[in-house]
């Protein structure tokens, strides 16, 4: 293999490694963002479930369901 071919192969290999590293860092950042958003949504849903449960309990006390 000529020196030029060896250098070209090394450049290609380095580009692939750099490209792969960039993609991995982008994926990590995307996953961190998604995880943060899902945690925020989970907290919102817990809050809304608590509110719905409280409202349901109040309404059931005001209007008890007849036993079936």
Buried (B, 14 or more C-beta within 10 A) or exposed (E): EEEEEEEEEEEEEEEEEEEEEEEEEEEEEEEEEEEEEEEEEEEEEEEEEEEEEEEEEEEEEEEEEEEE
